[in-house]
Amino acid sequence: MKASLLNSDTQLNQASYYEASVQREPAGAPLAGAVQADAVVVGAGYAGLSAAIELAQRGMNVVVLEAERVGAGASGRNGGQVIVGYASGQHPFVEQLGRADARRAWDMSMESIRLLDGHIEQHHIECDRVHGYLHLADSPRKARALVADMQELRDDYGFDSQLYTGVEVRQHLESPRYCAAAFESVSGHLHPLKLALGLAAAARKLGVKIYEHSPVTALQRGAKLVASTQRGSVTASFGVLAGNCTLGEFGPQVAPELTPRIMPVGTYMIASAALDAALCERLIPSNAAACDNNFVLDYFRFSADHRMLFGGEVSYSTATPTNLKEVMRRRMVQVFPALADVAVDFVWGGFVDISMDRAPDFGRLGRNLYYLQGFSGHGVATTVLGGRLVAEAVSGQAERFDVFARLQHRNFPGGAMLRMPSLVLGTLYHRLKDLL
């Protein structure tokens, strides 16, 4: 499974629109020799880079170790959708922690949007940031669920959205598929790889050392942590594990107790040829990002250069769906028949980590090793929040971090051999439900 995941992940990023639309600096030399630091961060995605920035701003000497390139994982490949809230919704927080801490978790989610925008402004990150989001439903049953969800957010958390049904939907999204929509202006979208590269540049300006092509193969725990790579090591007082579902692929014993709590899920996207700006404005007048509320969902938006970026389809087996480009093109045309004759220029994908209940999984291993995982495809803003909460906890203010750390996360059933087949069967069940 491990070789399959890494090989598949590498192949999935060969034709990424995001990679084609940025100019990367040449990679620096991998870590070599023994290095001392106050904190070592494993993973140069949003969570790791945000933690590094926050720790450096608190005066710490920080080293980041990245197995590939900055943003090479989910942070550089995702749908670019910046969404308030959590993939799990609020229910795990309410059920496990009570309404007061559920409210704190919601308020921190709102803070995560402000924190992300603060980084973009403070560090002058050019990442095509746009506000505006459409939550969509494609059946009467899903419309009732959407209305109920938005009403709950309004009643319990004071979060307002504008609801549209029937013919009203077509004024905000030129698609025959959807019968209900909710628009809110807190969420939105951006270019995810530009954000990752911008966060890395900001971290380096603060003195953070980032070593690419330096996978952590072993981690010695204790009063001092020692993170080892093939050619070097970092000794530090604190550590942050932010390697997503590939953390154990390079070093199976780095944090073996975390692996059963998350699953790698393949997600996929296409980018159309550049479109006429007037067509884009007709299809999504607000230029919002959009996502439906199906279990196997579709999500889409326009890029700054007027391409339709369309995501959907998932794989719980690590195997890439066959004929992926055509499958994704058909899904896009079902939503937007006006794009039937438009060429698809890019198709790519990657793996995200999901937890059993889709809630973020933050916590500690011992007294000085922190981890951030389980973003469940909903992490563009939550990852940045996680970085701040880790830095607060390292600085002795762990109260907010512990709101998340108190959440109990179950292992996926079936063990290493059976959990993927179980999820494949479960997904088939939910696909059938989506058709009802």
HUBELWO-V244803 format. One record per residue. N is the residue number from 1. PHI is phi as a letter, one per 20 degrees, with the letter a starting at -180 (NA if undefined). D_LAST is the distance of its C-alpha to the last C-alpha in whole Angstrom. Layout:
n->N phi->PHI d_last->D_LAST
n->N phi->PHI d_last->D_LAST
This chain:
n->1 phi->NA d_last->34
n->2 phi->f d_last->36
n->3 phi->f d_last->38
n->4 phi->f d_last->34
n->5 phi->f d_last->33
n->6 phi->f d_last->36
n->7 phi->f d_last->36
n->8 phi->f d_last->33
n->9 phi->f d_last->33
n->10 phi->f d_last->36
n->11 phi->f d_last->35
n->12 phi->f d_last->32
n->13 phi->d d_last->34
n->14 phi->f d_last->36
n->15 phi->c d_last->34
n->16 phi->e d_last->33
n->17 phi->f d_last->34
n->18 phi->f d_last->35
n->19 phi->f d_last->38
n->20 phi->f d_last->39
n->21 phi->d d_last->39
n->22 phi->c d_last->41
n->23 phi->d d_last->45
n->24 phi->e d_last->45
n->25 phi->f d_last->49
n->26 phi->g d_last->50
n->27 phi->f d_last->49
n->28 phi->f d_last->52
n->29 phi->f d_last->54
n->30 phi->f d_last->52
n->31 phi->g d_last->53
n->32 phi->c d_last->57
n->33 phi->n d_last->59
n->34 phi->e d_last->59
n->35 phi->c d_last->57
n->36 phi->d d_last->58
n->37 phi->b d_last->55
n->38 phi->f d_last->54
n->39 phi->b d_last->51
n->40 phi->d d_last->49
n->41 phi->d d_last->45
n->42 phi->d d_last->43
n->43 phi->o d_last->41
n->44 phi->d d_last->41
n->45 phi->e d_last->38
n->46 phi->g d_last->37
n->47 phi->f d_last->37
n->48 phi->f d_last->40
n->49 phi->f d_last->42
n->50 phi->f d_last->41
n->51 phi->f d_last->43
n->52 phi->f d_last->46
n->53 phi->f d_last->46
n->54 phi->f d_last->46
n->55 phi->f d_last->49
n->56 phi->f d_last->51
n->57 phi->f d_last->51
n->58 phi->e d_last->52
n->59 phi->n d_last->55
n->60 phi->e d_last->54
n->61 phi->e d_last->55
n->62 phi->c d_last->51
n->63 phi->d d_last->50
n->64 phi->d d_last->47
n->65 phi->d d_last->46
n->66 phi->c d_last->44
n->67 phi->f d_last->43
n->68 phi->c d_last->42
n->69 phi->d d_last->42
n->70 phi->g d_last->42
n->71 phi->m d_last->38
n->72 phi->f d_last->37
n->73 phi->e d_last->34
n->74 phi->g d_last->31
n->75 phi->f d_last->33
n->76 phi->d d_last->34
n->77 phi->c d_last->31
n->78 phi->f d_last->28
n->79 phi->f d_last->26
n->80 phi->m d_last->29
n->81 phi->e d_last->27
n->82 phi->e d_last->29
n->83 phi->c d_last->26
n->84 phi->f d_last->28
n->85 phi->n d_last->26
n->86 phi->c d_last->25
n->87 phi->g d_last->22
n->88 phi->f d_last->22
n->89 phi->m d_last->22
n->90 phi->e d_last->25
n->91 phi->f d_last->24
n->92 phi->f d_last->26
n->93 phi->f d_last->29
n->94 phi->f d_last->29
n->95 phi->f d_last->28
n->96 phi->e d_last->31
n->97 phi->d d_last->33
n->98 phi->n d_last->33
n->99 phi->f d_last->33
n->100 phi->f d_last->36
n->101 phi->f d_last->35
n->102 phi->f d_last->32
n->103 phi->f d_last->33
n->104 phi->f d_last->35
n->105 phi->f d_last->33
n->106 phi->f d_last->31
n->107 phi->f d_last->34
n->108 phi->f d_last->35
n->109 phi->f d_last->32
n->110 phi->f d_last->33
n->111 phi->f d_last->36
n->112 phi->f d_last->35
n->113 phi->f d_last->34
n->114 phi->f d_last->38
n->115 phi->f d_last->39
n->116 phi->f d_last->37
n->117 phi->f d_last->39
n->118 phi->f d_last->42
n->119 phi->f d_last->42
n->120 phi->f d_last->42
n->121 phi->f d_last->44
n->122 phi->f d_last->47
n->123 phi->d d_last->47
n->124 phi->l d_last->46
n->125 phi->e d_last->43
n->126 phi->e d_last->42
n->127 phi->c d_last->38
n->128 phi->l d_last->37
n->129 phi->f d_last->36
n->130 phi->c d_last->33
n->131 phi->e d_last->32
n->132 phi->p d_last->29
n->133 phi->b d_last->25
n->134 phi->d d_last->22
n->135 phi->e d_last->19
n->136 phi->c d_last->16
n->137 phi->c d_last->12
n->138 phi->d d_last->10
n->139 phi->b d_last->8
n->140 phi->g d_last->9
n->141 phi->f d_last->8
n->142 phi->f d_last->9
n->143 phi->f d_last->12
n->144 phi->f d_last->13
n->145 phi->f d_last->13
n->146 phi->f d_last->15
n->147 phi->f d_last->18
n->148 phi->f d_last->18
n->149 phi->f d_last->19
n->150 phi->f d_last->21
n->151 phi->f d_last->23
n->152 phi->f d_last->24
n->153 phi->f d_last->25
n->154 phi->f d_last->27
n->155 phi->f d_last->28
n->156 phi->e d_last->29
n->157 phi->c d_last->30
n->158 phi->m d_last->31
n->159 phi->e d_last->29
n->160 phi->e d_last->28
n->161 phi->b d_last->26
n->162 phi->d d_last->25
n->163 phi->e d_last->22
n->164 phi->c d_last->21
n->165 phi->c d_last->18
n->166 phi->l d_last->18
n->167 phi->f d_last->21
n->168 phi->f d_last->23
n->169 phi->g d_last->20
n->170 phi->f d_last->22
n->171 phi->f d_last->25
n->172 phi->d d_last->24
n->173 phi->b d_last->22
n->174 phi->e d_last->23
n->175 phi->b d_last->19
n->176 phi->e d_last->17
n->177 phi->e d_last->14
n->178 phi->d d_last->14
n->179 phi->d d_last->14
n->180 phi->b d_last->16
n->181 phi->b d_last->18
n->182 phi->c d_last->21
n->183 phi->d d_last->24
n->184 phi->b d_last->27
n->185 phi->d d_last->30
n->186 phi->f d_last->31
n->187 phi->f d_last->28
n->188 phi->r d_last->29
n->189 phi->b d_last->30
n->190 phi->a d_last->33
n->191 phi->e d_last->34
n->192 phi->f d_last->33
n->193 phi->f d_last->36
n->194 phi->f d_last->39
n->195 phi->f d_last->38
n->196 phi->f d_last->39
n->197 phi->f d_last->42
n->198 phi->f d_last->43
n->199 phi->f d_last->43
n->200 phi->f d_last->45
n->201 phi->f d_last->47
n->202 phi->f d_last->47
n->203 phi->f d_last->48
n->204 phi->f d_last->51
n->205 phi->f d_last->52
n->206 phi->e d_last->52
n->207 phi->n d_last->54
n->208 phi->f d_last->51
n->209 phi->e d_last->52
n->210 phi->d d_last->49
n->211 phi->d d_last->49
n->212 phi->e d_last->47
n->213 phi->l d_last->47
n->214 phi->c d_last->48
n->215 phi->f d_last->45
n->216 phi->e d_last->46
n->217 phi->d d_last->47
n->218 phi->b d_last->48
n->219 phi->c d_last->48
n->220 phi->e d_last->51
n->221 phi->e d_last->51
n->222 phi->q d_last->53
n->223 phi->g d_last->55
n->224 phi->d d_last->55
n->225 phi->e d_last->52
n->226 phi->c d_last->53
n->227 phi->e d_last->50
n->228 phi->d d_last->51
n->229 phi->d d_last->50
n->230 phi->f d_last->52
n->231 phi->c d_last->55
n->232 phi->a d_last->55
n->233 phi->b d_last->54
n->234 phi->c d_last->54
n->235 phi->d d_last->55
n->236 phi->b d_last->54
n->237 phi->e d_last->54
n->238 phi->c d_last->50
n->239 phi->c d_last->47
n->240 phi->c d_last->43
n->241 phi->e d_last->41
n->242 phi->c d_last->38
n->243 phi->e d_last->37
n->244 phi->l d_last->34
n->245 phi->f d_last->32
n->246 phi->e d_last->35
n->247 phi->g d_last->38
n->248 phi->f d_last->38
n->249 phi->f d_last->38
n->250 phi->e d_last->42
n->251 phi->c d_last->43
n->252 phi->g d_last->41
n->253 phi->d d_last->44
n->254 phi->f d_last->44
n->255 phi->b d_last->41
n->256 phi->f d_last->40
n->257 phi->f d_last->39
n->258 phi->e d_last->36
n->259 phi->g d_last->34
n->260 phi->f d_last->32
n->261 phi->e d_last->31
n->262 phi->c d_last->29
n->263 phi->c d_last->27
n->264 phi->e d_last->27
n->265 phi->c d_last->24
n->266 phi->f d_last->24
n->267 phi->c d_last->23
n->268 phi->b d_last->24
n->269 phi->b d_last->25
n->270 phi->c d_last->26
n->271 phi->c d_last->29
n->272 phi->f d_last->29
n->273 phi->f d_last->33
n->274 phi->f d_last->35
n->275 phi->d d_last->33
n->276 phi->f d_last->35
n->277 phi->g d_last->35
n->278 phi->f d_last->35
n->279 phi->f d_last->31
n->280 phi->g d_last->30
n->281 phi->f d_last->31
n->282 phi->f d_last->29
n->283 phi->f d_last->26
n->284 phi->c d_last->26
n->285 phi->g d_last->29
n->286 phi->e d_last->29
n->287 phi->l d_last->29
n->288 phi->f d_last->27
n->289 phi->e d_last->25
n->290 phi->b d_last->21
n->291 phi->b d_last->18
n->292 phi->e d_last->14
n->293 phi->d d_last->13
n->294 phi->f d_last->11
n->295 phi->f d_last->12
n->296 phi->e d_last->13
n->297 phi->e d_last->14
n->298 phi->d d_last->16
n->299 phi->b d_last->19
n->300 phi->a d_last->22
n->301 phi->a d_last->26
n->302 phi->d d_last->29
n->303 phi->f d_last->32
n->304 phi->f d_last->35
n->305 phi->d d_last->36
n->306 phi->m d_last->33
n->307 phi->d d_last->31
n->308 phi->f d_last->27
n->309 phi->d d_last->27
n->310 phi->c d_last->23
n->311 phi->d d_last->21
n->312 phi->r d_last->18
n->313 phi->m d_last->18
n->314 phi->b d_last->19
n->315 phi->c d_last->21
n->316 phi->e d_last->22
n->317 phi->d d_last->25
n->318 phi->m d_last->27
n->319 phi->e d_last->27
n->320 phi->f d_last->26
n->321 phi->g d_last->23
n->322 phi->f d_last->25
n->323 phi->l d_last->26
n->324 phi->g d_last->25
n->325 phi->g d_last->26
n->326 phi->f d_last->24
n->327 phi->g d_last->21
n->328 phi->f d_last->21
n->329 phi->f d_last->23
n->330 phi->f d_last->20
n->331 phi->f d_last->17
n->332 phi->f d_last->20
n->333 phi->f d_last->20
n->334 phi->f d_last->17
n->335 phi->e d_last->17
n->336 phi->c d_last->21
n->337 phi->g d_last->22
n->338 phi->f d_last->25
n->339 phi->e d_last->26
n->340 phi->g d_last->25
n->341 phi->d d_last->29
n->342 phi->e d_last->30
n->343 phi->f d_last->31
n->344 phi->d d_last->30
n->345 phi->e d_last->33
n->346 phi->c d_last->32
n->347 phi->b d_last->29
n->348 phi->b d_last->29
n->349 phi->a d_last->28
n->350 phi->r d_last->29
n->351 phi->d d_last->28
n->352 phi->d d_last->27
n->353 phi->e d_last->28
n->354 phi->d d_last->25
n->355 phi->e d_last->26
n->356 phi->g d_last->24
n->357 phi->d d_last->23
n->358 phi->m d_last->23
n->359 phi->e d_last->26
n->360 phi->f d_last->29
n->361 phi->d d_last->32
n->362 phi->d d_last->35
n->363 phi->a d_last->39
n->364 phi->c d_last->42
n->365 phi->d d_last->44
n->366 phi->m d_last->47
n->367 phi->e d_last->49
n->368 phi->c d_last->49
n->369 phi->c d_last->46
n->370 phi->d d_last->42
n->371 phi->c d_last->39
n->372 phi->c d_last->36
n->373 phi->b d_last->33
n->374 phi->m d_last->29
n->375 phi->f d_last->28
n->376 phi->l d_last->25
n->377 phi->m d_last->24
n->378 phi->c d_last->25
n->379 phi->d d_last->29
n->380 phi->g d_last->31
n->381 phi->e d_last->32
n->382 phi->f d_last->32
n->383 phi->f d_last->34
n->384 phi->f d_last->37
n->385 phi->g d_last->37
n->386 phi->g d_last->37
n->387 phi->f d_last->40
n->388 phi->f d_last->42
n->389 phi->f d_last->41
n->390 phi->f d_last->42
n->391 phi->f d_last->45
n->392 phi->f d_last->46
n->393 phi->f d_last->46
n->394 phi->f d_last->48
n->395 phi->e d_last->50
n->396 phi->n d_last->50
n->397 phi->d d_last->48
n->398 phi->e d_last->45
n->399 phi->g d_last->43
n->400 phi->f d_last->41
n->401 phi->g d_last->40
n->402 phi->f d_last->40
n->403 phi->g d_last->37
n->404 phi->f d_last->35
n->405 phi->f d_last->37
n->406 phi->f d_last->36
n->407 phi->f d_last->33
n->408 phi->e d_last->32
n->409 phi->d d_last->30
n->410 phi->e d_last->30
n->411 phi->f d_last->30
n->412 phi->f d_last->27
n->413 phi->f d_last->27
n->414 phi->n d_last->29
n->415 phi->m d_last->32
n->416 phi->f d_last->32
n->417 phi->e d_last->32
n->418 phi->d d_last->28
n->419 phi->f d_last->26
n->420 phi->f d_last->25
n->421 phi->g d_last->24
n->422 phi->f d_last->22
n->423 phi->f d_last->20
n->424 phi->f d_last->19
n->425 phi->f d_last->18
n->426 phi->f d_last->16
n->427 phi->f d_last->15
n->428 phi->g d_last->13
n->429 phi->g d_last->11
n->430 phi->f d_last->10
n->431 phi->g d_last->9
n->432 phi->f d_last->7
n->433 phi->f d_last->5
n->434 phi->f d_last->6
n->435 phi->f d_last->4
n->436 phi->e d_last->0
